[in-house]
Amino acid sequence: MYGINWIDHLVIKQHVRLVTTFEEECGYDFVPSSAIICVLGHIDHGKTSLIDSITYKKMTSYESGFITQRIRVSTFKHKGTRLTFIDTPGHSLFSEVRLNCLHVSNISMLVVSLQEGPRTQTIESAKQINQLGLPVLIVYNKLDCKPSKTEENTIKTRLELTKVGIVPEITGGNAIEVQVSAKSNENIKQLLDVLCSMIDKLRLKSNISSSSIGIVIDVKLTKGLRPIVNVLVSQGILKCGQVVTFGTNAFSIYFERDIQFVTAVCTTELIGLPINIQPGQYINSNQYGLMKIKRSNVAFSQQNGCLIKKTNVIIKADSFSSLNGIIHLTNELKLTPIWTGIGHISLANVSLALATKSVLIAFNVKVITNVKRIAKQSNVIILSSELIYELVEWLRDLITRRQMVQTVAQVEKIFQSKWDTIYGAKLVYGEVFVDQRLVIIRQEQLLFTIRIKTLKRFCSTVKLFSEVNQLFGFVIHEKKDIKLNDKLAYQIL
C-alpha cells in the first residue's frame, strides 16, 4: 500500500516513538493476512496428530491420556503461505470453546477417522460450521486402516454431513475432501496445497490501523498466582502498555516476553488482565465491552420430610479452558458450583469445602500430601484426575448423591460381637427389611450405600421391621464406617 513496506515502516516508527501517530497516517492500511484454520472433530480422530505431522512437532506426547484437553495454536509455512492452526479439544464438554474458536477462524478443517466414521462431535462441529458459513475442508484421517472400512465410512460421512448442510464436492456441494494418514504422513502435502488454494481464493486482508482484537486462548497462573493470558490477535496491532477493554473494565496490558508489539495473526502471552477472564472471550482496544458469563446457584430444599440433596462442588483446574468444560458439565448434572478457579488445591479450599459440605474437584492440578491428609481427617472428598473422560465418569456417579431421599431410621447404639458389628437404630418412617439397600447420611452428606444382612427385634431375628419410634438391631453385608447419629434412608428415584 502506497509503495511502502508496511513492516519496515512500523518498526521504524516504533523506534522513534511514533506508533501512536501510525493510525492517523494510515487510516486504511490493509495488508495481506495469514489464515486462521480451526481444526475440529470427534475425540481420538487424530486432530492433534494431524497438526503434529504438518508442523513436525509431537504435542500428543505432552497430553494426559494422549487426548487434547485444551486449545493449542500452531503455525506453519507452506510455499510462502503462513498457516495458523487452532487445535480444539474433541470432548463433548468443550462445545462452547470450539464455537468461540470458529468465530475468529477463516477456514474450518473437519477431521473424521476412517476407522470410525462420523461421531457425535463430528456432527455437532459440522452444524456449527454450517451455522457460521465458514469454508470447510473435510479431512479423512487414518487412511492406513482397512480398505473396506475406508470406503464404507467415507460414504457414511458424506450422508451424515449432507443432512446438516455440509455437502461434499463429489455430491454437488462445495466442501473439499482429502484423505490422509497422520501416522505415515501420506497426502499431507496434498492437504497443505488444498489449504493454500482455499486461502488464495479468500484473499484475506487485515487493517493494521484498526482497533486491535484478540481472543483468549487460555489462562494459567504462575506460582505467585499471577494470571498469564494466552491471546490470539486476530485484528490490528497490540502494543505494550495499551489499554484494552474486557467486560466493562479497562486494563493496561504488557507482554510476558520482551517485545513491544504484535500484529495479526499472532499468538502472545499477556499480563495485566484480570484472573476471571475466560477462554473464548475477547479483548479489544475500543470502547465496546463483552458479555459476562452468568452462573446460577441452586440451594438445598426439603419437601414432605424428604431431603432433596443438591451436591455442592468446588472446582480447581489447570487452565480456564478446562475449567469452563467442567463447569458446563456440573451445570448439566445439576451440581452446584460453590467456587471455581485455577491453581492447586489449598487448605483454604478444603476449609471452604468443609464449611459448605462440598466435594472438591481437582483437574490436572496438584494436591499436596498435607492437604490430602487434612481433607481425609475432615471427611472432605477430593476427586483428582488428569483425564477429562475419567473425571466425567466420577461426576456422573455423583448424580446419585443429589436424588431425593427419605430418612427411615437413625443409629443410636453400636455393639461389637465376635463376628459382626451390630447397630441399634430407631425407626422413624416406613419399614426396613432384609437385603434392602439404604444410603447413609451424615451431617446432610450422602456417604455410601449399605445392604441389610440381618434384622433383630429384641432377641428375635425378623425379615421385616415396621414399628415406628421403636428400636431394632441390624447387621450389614459391607464393612463400612457407620457412626452414632448417622441416618439410614432410601432413595426416591
C-alpha positions as CSV (number, residue, x, y, z in Angstrom):
1,M,0.0,0.0,0.0
2,Y,1.3,3.4,-1.0
3,G,4.5,1.7,-2.2
4,I,5.7,1.2,1.4
5,N,6.9,-2.0,3.1
6,W,4.5,-1.8,6.0
7,I,6.6,-4.0,8.4
8,D,9.7,-1.8,7.9
9,H,7.5,1.3,8.2
10,L,6.0,0.1,11.5
11,V,9.4,-0.9,13.0
12,I,11.0,2.5,12.2
13,K,8.1,4.3,13.8
14,Q,8.2,2.1,16.8
15,H,11.9,3.0,17.4
16,V,11.2,6.8,17.1
17,R,8.2,6.5,19.4
18,L,5.7,7.5,16.7
19,V,3.5,4.4,16.8
20,T,0.7,6.5,18.3
21,T,0.5,8.5,15.1
22,F,0.6,5.5,12.8
23,E,-3.2,5.0,12.9
24,E,-3.7,8.6,11.9
25,E,-1.4,8.5,8.9
26,C,-2.5,5.1,7.5
27,G,-6.2,5.0,8.4
28,Y,-7.0,2.5,5.6
29,D,-3.8,0.4,5.6
30,F,-4.9,-3.1,4.6
31,V,-2.2,-5.7,4.4
32,P,-2.2,-9.4,3.5
33,S,-3.2,-11.5,6.4
34,S,-2.5,-15.2,7.2
35,A,-5.3,-17.6,7.6
36,I,-6.7,-19.0,10.9
37,I,-7.7,-22.6,10.5
38,C,-9.9,-24.2,13.2
39,V,-9.4,-27.9,13.4
40,L,-12.4,-29.8,14.7
41,G,-13.7,-33.3,15.1
42,H,-14.6,-36.1,17.5
43,I,-12.3,-37.1,20.3
44,D,-9.4,-39.5,19.2
45,H,-10.0,-39.0,15.5
46,G,-6.4,-37.7,15.2
47,K,-6.7,-33.9,15.1
48,T,-3.5,-33.2,17.2
49,S,-1.6,-36.0,15.4
50,L,-2.5,-34.4,12.1
51,I,-1.2,-31.0,13.1
52,D,1.9,-32.7,14.5
53,S,2.6,-34.3,11.2
54,I,2.2,-30.9,9.5
55,T,4.3,-28.9,11.9
56,Y,6.8,-31.7,12.7
57,K,6.0,-31.4,16.5
58,K,4.9,-34.1,19.0
59,M,2.2,-32.3,21.0
60,T,0.3,-35.5,21.6
61,S,3.1,-36.9,23.8
62,Y,2.6,-34.0,26.3
63,E,-1.2,-34.6,26.7
64,S,-2.6,-36.8,29.6
65,G,-4.0,-39.9,28.1
66,F,-2.8,-38.6,24.6
67,I,-6.0,-36.6,24.2
68,T,-6.3,-32.9,23.7
69,Q,-7.9,-31.1,26.7
70,R,-7.2,-27.5,25.9
71,I,-6.8,-25.1,23.0
72,R,-3.4,-25.1,21.2
73,V,-2.3,-22.8,18.5
74,S,0.4,-23.8,15.9
75,T,1.9,-22.0,12.9
76,F,3.5,-23.4,9.8
77,K,4.6,-22.0,6.4
78,H,3.9,-23.8,3.2
79,K,5.1,-22.4,-0.1
80,G,5.3,-18.9,1.4
81,T,1.8,-19.0,2.9
82,R,1.6,-18.8,6.7
83,L,-1.0,-21.1,8.3
84,T,-2.2,-20.7,11.9
85,F,-4.0,-23.8,13.2
86,I,-6.2,-23.8,16.3
87,D,-6.3,-27.3,17.7
88,T,-9.6,-27.7,19.7
89,P,-10.4,-30.4,22.3
90,G,-12.8,-33.0,20.9
91,H,-14.7,-33.9,24.1
92,S,-18.4,-33.0,24.3
93,L,-17.7,-30.7,27.3
94,F,-15.8,-28.2,25.1
95,S,-18.6,-27.4,22.7
96,E,-18.6,-23.7,23.6
97,V,-14.8,-23.5,23.3
98,R,-15.0,-24.9,19.8
99,L,-17.7,-22.4,18.8
100,N,-15.6,-19.5,20.1
101,C,-12.6,-20.6,18.1
102,L,-14.7,-20.9,14.9
103,H,-15.8,-17.3,15.3
104,V,-12.3,-16.0,14.8
105,S,-11.3,-18.5,12.1
106,N,-11.2,-18.1,8.3
107,I,-11.3,-21.8,7.4
108,S,-12.6,-24.9,9.2
109,M,-11.0,-28.3,9.0
110,L,-13.2,-31.1,10.0
111,V,-11.3,-34.3,10.8
112,V,-13.0,-37.6,10.5
113,S,-11.5,-41.0,11.3
114,L,-11.9,-43.6,8.5
115,Q,-11.8,-46.3,11.2
116,E,-14.9,-44.9,13.0
117,G,-16.7,-42.6,10.6
118,P,-18.8,-39.6,11.8
119,R,-19.5,-39.5,15.5
120,T,-21.3,-37.1,17.9
121,Q,-18.8,-34.3,17.9
122,T,-18.3,-34.6,14.2
123,I,-21.9,-33.8,13.6
124,E,-22.0,-31.1,16.2
125,S,-18.9,-29.4,14.7
126,A,-20.5,-29.7,11.2
127,K,-23.6,-27.9,12.5
128,Q,-21.5,-25.1,14.0
129,I,-19.5,-24.7,10.8
130,N,-22.7,-24.5,8.7
131,Q,-24.2,-22.1,11.1
132,L,-21.3,-19.7,10.7
133,G,-21.0,-20.2,6.9
134,L,-17.2,-20.9,7.0
135,P,-15.4,-22.6,4.2
136,V,-14.8,-26.2,5.2
137,L,-12.2,-28.8,4.3
138,I,-13.2,-32.4,5.2
139,V,-10.1,-34.4,6.2
140,Y,-10.5,-38.2,6.3
141,N,-7.7,-39.3,8.7
142,K,-6.3,-42.8,9.4
143,L,-6.0,-43.8,5.7
144,D,-3.7,-46.6,6.8
145,C,-6.7,-48.5,8.2
146,K,-8.5,-51.4,6.4
147,P,-9.7,-50.5,2.8
148,S,-13.2,-51.9,3.5
149,K,-13.6,-49.5,6.4
150,T,-12.3,-46.6,4.3
151,E,-15.0,-46.8,1.6
152,E,-17.8,-47.6,4.0
153,N,-17.1,-44.8,6.4
154,T,-16.4,-42.2,3.6
155,I,-19.9,-42.9,2.2
156,K,-21.5,-42.8,5.7
157,T,-19.7,-39.5,6.5
158,R,-20.9,-37.8,3.3
159,L,-24.5,-38.8,4.0
160,E,-24.4,-37.6,7.6
161,L,-22.7,-34.3,6.8
162,T,-25.1,-33.6,3.9
163,K,-28.0,-33.9,6.4
164,V,-26.6,-31.0,8.4
165,G,-25.8,-28.8,5.4
166,I,-22.1,-29.7,4.7
167,V,-22.3,-31.1,1.1
168,P,-19.0,-32.5,-0.3
169,E,-17.9,-31.6,-3.9
170,I,-18.4,-35.1,-5.1
171,T,-22.1,-34.9,-4.4
172,G,-22.6,-31.4,-5.8
173,G,-21.6,-29.2,-2.9
174,N,-18.5,-27.0,-2.2
175,A,-16.9,-28.9,0.7
176,I,-13.5,-30.2,-0.4
177,E,-12.4,-33.7,0.8
178,V,-8.9,-35.0,1.4
179,Q,-7.8,-38.4,2.6
180,V,-4.6,-38.5,4.7
181,S,-2.7,-40.5,7.2
182,A,-1.2,-38.6,10.1
183,K,0.7,-41.7,11.1
184,S,2.5,-42.3,7.8
185,N,2.3,-38.6,6.5
186,E,0.5,-39.8,3.4
187,N,-1.1,-37.0,1.4
188,I,-0.1,-34.3,3.9
189,K,1.5,-32.1,1.2
190,Q,-1.7,-32.5,-0.9
191,L,-3.7,-31.3,2.2
192,L,-1.4,-28.2,2.5
193,D,-1.8,-27.5,-1.2
194,V,-5.6,-27.6,-0.9
195,L,-5.5,-25.3,2.2
196,C,-3.3,-22.7,0.3
197,S,-5.6,-22.8,-2.7
198,M,-8.6,-22.1,-0.4
199,I,-6.7,-19.2,1.3
200,D,-5.7,-17.7,-2.1
201,K,-9.4,-17.6,-3.1
202,L,-10.3,-15.8,0.1
203,R,-7.8,-13.0,-0.5
204,L,-7.5,-12.3,3.2
205,K,-6.7,-8.7,4.3
206,S,-6.1,-7.2,7.7
207,N,-6.5,-3.5,8.6
208,I,-3.5,-3.0,10.9
209,S,-4.6,0.5,11.8
210,S,-8.0,-0.7,13.1
211,S,-8.7,-1.3,16.7
212,S,-6.9,-4.5,17.9
213,I,-9.0,-7.6,18.7
214,G,-7.7,-10.7,20.5
215,I,-9.4,-13.9,21.5
216,V,-8.3,-15.5,24.8
217,I,-7.0,-19.0,24.1
218,D,-6.1,-20.0,27.7
219,V,-5.2,-18.6,31.1
220,K,-2.6,-20.0,33.5
221,L,-1.4,-19.0,37.0
222,T,2.2,-18.5,37.9
223,K,3.5,-19.7,41.4
224,G,2.8,-16.1,42.6
225,L,-0.9,-16.5,41.4
226,R,-0.4,-14.0,38.6
227,P,-2.5,-14.7,35.5
228,I,-0.7,-15.2,32.2
229,V,-3.2,-14.9,29.3
230,N,-2.5,-16.6,26.0
231,V,-4.2,-14.4,23.3
232,L,-4.6,-14.9,19.6
233,V,-4.5,-11.4,18.0
234,S,-6.9,-11.6,15.0
235,Q,-7.0,-7.9,14.0
236,G,-4.9,-4.8,14.3
237,I,-1.8,-4.1,16.4
238,L,-1.5,-5.0,20.1
239,K,1.1,-2.7,21.7
240,C,2.9,-2.9,25.1
241,G,1.1,-0.7,27.7
242,Q,-2.0,-0.4,25.5
243,V,-5.4,0.0,27.3
244,V,-7.8,-2.7,26.3
245,T,-11.4,-3.4,27.4
246,F,-12.7,-6.6,28.9
247,G,-16.2,-6.6,30.2
248,T,-17.0,-3.1,31.5
249,N,-13.4,-2.5,32.7
250,A,-10.2,-1.2,31.1
251,F,-6.8,-2.7,31.7
252,S,-3.2,-1.9,30.6
253,I,-1.6,-4.9,29.1
254,Y,2.0,-5.9,28.9
255,F,3.8,-8.7,27.2
256,E,5.3,-11.7,29.1
257,R,8.3,-11.7,26.7
258,D,10.5,-8.6,25.9
259,I,8.6,-7.3,22.9
260,Q,6.9,-4.0,22.1
261,F,4.0,-5.0,19.8
262,V,2.4,-7.9,17.9
263,T,0.3,-7.8,14.7
264,A,-2.5,-10.0,13.4
265,V,-2.4,-13.0,13.1
266,C,-0.2,-13.9,16.0
267,T,-0.4,-15.5,19.5
268,T,1.2,-13.9,22.5
269,E,1.2,-14.1,26.3
270,L,-0.1,-11.1,28.2
271,I,0.0,-9.9,31.8
272,G,-2.2,-7.2,33.3
273,L,-5.6,-8.8,32.6
274,P,-7.9,-10.0,35.4
275,I,-7.9,-13.5,36.8
276,N,-11.5,-14.1,35.9
277,I,-11.0,-13.7,32.1
278,Q,-12.2,-16.8,30.3
279,P,-11.1,-18.7,27.1
280,G,-13.2,-17.7,24.1
281,Q,-13.8,-14.1,25.4
282,Y,-12.4,-11.1,23.6
283,I,-10.2,-8.2,24.4
284,N,-10.2,-5.1,22.2
285,S,-8.9,-1.5,22.2
286,N,-12.2,0.2,21.6
287,Q,-15.0,1.2,24.0
288,Y,-17.2,-1.8,23.5
289,G,-17.4,-4.3,26.3
290,L,-18.1,-8.0,26.5
291,M,-21.0,-10.1,27.8
292,K,-20.1,-11.7,31.1
293,I,-20.9,-15.3,31.8
294,K,-23.8,-15.7,34.3
295,R,-23.9,-18.6,36.7
296,S,-26.9,-19.7,38.8
297,N,-26.7,-21.3,42.2
298,V,-29.0,-24.0,43.4
299,A,-29.9,-24.3,47.1
300,F,-30.9,-27.2,49.3
301,S,-34.6,-27.9,49.7
302,Q,-36.9,-30.2,51.7
303,Q,-40.3,-31.5,50.8
304,N,-42.6,-33.6,53.0
305,G,-39.8,-34.8,55.2
306,C,-37.7,-35.9,52.2
307,L,-34.3,-34.4,51.7
308,I,-33.6,-33.2,48.2
309,K,-29.8,-33.1,48.2
310,K,-28.0,-30.9,45.8
311,T,-24.3,-31.8,45.8
312,N,-22.0,-28.8,46.2
313,V,-18.7,-28.8,44.3
314,I,-15.6,-26.7,44.4
315,I,-13.7,-26.9,41.1
316,K,-9.9,-26.3,40.6
317,A,-8.3,-26.8,37.2
318,D,-5.0,-26.2,35.5
319,S,-6.5,-23.7,33.0
320,F,-9.7,-21.8,32.3
321,S,-10.5,-23.7,29.1
322,S,-10.6,-26.9,31.2
323,L,-12.4,-25.1,34.0
324,N,-15.2,-24.0,31.6
325,G,-15.8,-27.5,30.4
326,I,-16.1,-28.9,33.9
327,I,-18.4,-26.0,34.9
328,H,-20.6,-26.9,31.9
329,L,-20.8,-30.5,33.0
330,T,-21.6,-29.7,36.6
331,N,-24.5,-27.4,35.4
332,E,-25.7,-30.2,33.1
333,L,-25.7,-32.7,36.1
334,K,-27.4,-30.1,38.3
335,L,-24.4,-30.0,40.7
336,T,-23.9,-26.7,42.5
337,P,-20.5,-24.9,41.9
338,I,-19.7,-23.1,45.2
339,W,-16.4,-21.7,44.0
340,T,-14.2,-22.2,40.9
341,G,-10.7,-21.2,40.0
342,I,-7.4,-22.3,38.6
343,G,-4.3,-23.5,40.5
344,H,-3.5,-26.2,43.1
345,I,-5.8,-27.4,45.9
346,S,-5.1,-25.3,49.0
347,L,-6.0,-25.7,52.7
348,A,-8.4,-22.7,52.2
349,N,-10.3,-24.8,49.5
350,V,-10.5,-27.7,52.0
351,S,-11.9,-25.4,54.7
352,L,-14.4,-24.0,52.3
353,A,-15.5,-27.5,51.2
354,L,-15.9,-28.5,54.9
355,A,-18.0,-25.4,55.7
356,T,-20.2,-25.7,52.6
357,K,-20.3,-29.6,52.6
358,S,-18.8,-29.6,49.1
359,V,-16.9,-32.1,47.0
360,L,-13.5,-30.9,45.8
361,I,-12.8,-31.4,42.1
362,A,-9.1,-31.2,41.1
363,F,-8.5,-31.5,37.3
364,N,-4.8,-31.8,36.3
365,V,-3.6,-29.9,39.4
366,K,-1.5,-31.0,42.4
367,V,-2.9,-32.0,45.7
368,I,-0.1,-32.0,48.2
369,T,0.2,-34.7,50.8
370,N,-0.6,-32.4,53.8
371,V,-3.8,-31.1,52.1
372,K,-4.8,-34.7,51.3
373,R,-4.3,-35.7,54.9
374,I,-6.3,-32.8,56.4
375,A,-9.1,-33.4,53.8
376,K,-9.3,-37.1,54.8
377,Q,-9.4,-36.2,58.5
378,S,-12.2,-33.7,57.8
379,N,-14.2,-36.2,55.6
380,V,-13.8,-33.9,52.6
381,I,-14.0,-35.8,49.3
382,I,-11.4,-34.9,46.6
383,L,-11.9,-36.1,43.1
384,S,-8.5,-35.7,41.4
385,S,-7.8,-36.7,37.8
386,E,-5.7,-35.8,34.8
387,L,-8.1,-37.2,32.2
388,I,-11.3,-35.4,31.4
389,Y,-13.3,-38.6,30.5
390,E,-12.3,-40.2,33.8
391,L,-13.5,-37.1,35.7
392,V,-16.8,-37.2,33.7
393,E,-17.4,-40.7,34.9
394,W,-16.8,-39.8,38.5
395,L,-19.0,-36.7,38.3
396,R,-21.8,-38.7,36.7
397,D,-21.6,-41.1,39.7
398,L,-22.3,-38.0,41.9
399,I,-25.8,-37.7,40.3
400,T,-27.0,-40.4,42.8
401,R,-25.9,-38.0,45.6
402,R,-28.5,-35.4,44.6
403,Q,-31.5,-37.7,44.4
404,M,-34.5,-37.3,46.8
405,V,-34.0,-39.5,49.9
406,Q,-36.4,-40.5,52.7
407,T,-35.0,-41.0,56.1
408,V,-36.2,-44.2,57.7
409,A,-34.0,-44.7,60.8
410,Q,-31.3,-43.2,63.0
411,V,-28.3,-45.1,64.5
412,E,-28.4,-44.8,68.3
413,K,-26.2,-47.7,69.5
414,I,-23.2,-49.7,68.2
415,F,-22.2,-53.1,69.6
416,Q,-19.2,-55.3,68.6
417,S,-19.8,-59.0,68.6
418,K,-17.3,-61.8,67.9
419,W,-18.3,-62.0,64.3
420,D,-20.1,-58.8,63.3
421,T,-20.8,-55.2,64.2
422,I,-24.4,-54.8,65.4
423,Y,-26.1,-51.4,65.1
424,G,-29.1,-50.3,67.2
425,A,-31.4,-47.9,65.4
426,K,-34.8,-46.2,65.9
427,L,-37.3,-46.5,63.1
428,V,-38.8,-43.0,62.2
429,Y,-40.7,-43.8,59.0
430,G,-41.9,-46.7,56.9
431,E,-40.2,-50.1,57.2
432,V,-36.9,-51.9,56.8
433,F,-36.4,-55.4,55.5
434,V,-33.6,-57.9,54.9
435,D,-31.5,-57.3,51.7
436,Q,-32.8,-53.7,51.5
437,R,-30.4,-51.2,50.1
438,L,-30.1,-48.0,52.1
439,V,-27.9,-44.9,52.0
440,I,-26.1,-43.5,55.0
441,I,-26.5,-39.7,55.6
442,R,-24.1,-37.9,58.0
443,Q,-24.4,-34.1,58.5
444,E,-26.6,-33.9,55.4
445,Q,-24.0,-35.6,53.2
446,L,-24.9,-38.8,51.4
447,L,-21.9,-41.1,52.1
448,F,-22.3,-44.6,50.8
449,T,-24.8,-47.4,50.2
450,I,-25.3,-50.4,52.5
451,R,-27.4,-53.7,52.3
452,I,-29.2,-55.1,55.3
453,K,-27.9,-58.6,56.2
454,T,-30.0,-59.4,59.3
455,L,-32.6,-57.7,61.4
456,K,-33.3,-58.1,65.1
457,R,-36.3,-57.3,67.3
458,F,-35.1,-57.9,70.8
459,C,-33.6,-61.4,70.7
460,S,-35.7,-62.5,67.7
461,T,-34.4,-62.5,64.1
462,V,-37.0,-60.9,61.7
463,K,-37.2,-60.3,58.0
464,L,-39.1,-57.1,58.2
465,F,-39.5,-54.4,60.9
466,S,-42.2,-51.7,60.7
467,E,-42.8,-50.4,64.3
468,V,-42.3,-46.6,64.1
469,N,-40.4,-45.0,67.0
470,Q,-39.3,-48.4,68.2
471,L,-35.7,-49.8,68.4
472,F,-34.3,-52.6,66.2
473,G,-30.9,-54.1,65.5
474,F,-29.3,-54.7,62.2
475,V,-26.1,-56.1,60.6
476,I,-24.9,-55.1,57.1
477,H,-23.1,-57.1,54.4
478,E,-20.3,-54.5,53.9
479,K,-17.5,-53.3,56.1
480,K,-18.5,-49.6,56.4
481,D,-17.7,-46.9,58.9
482,I,-21.2,-46.2,60.3
483,K,-21.2,-43.8,63.3
484,L,-23.7,-42.8,66.0
485,N,-26.4,-40.4,64.8
486,D,-26.0,-41.5,61.2
487,K,-29.3,-41.7,59.3
488,L,-30.5,-44.5,57.2
489,A,-32.5,-43.5,54.1
490,Y,-33.7,-44.9,50.8
491,Q,-33.6,-43.1,47.5
492,I,-36.8,-42.0,45.7
493,L,-35.8,-42.3,42.1
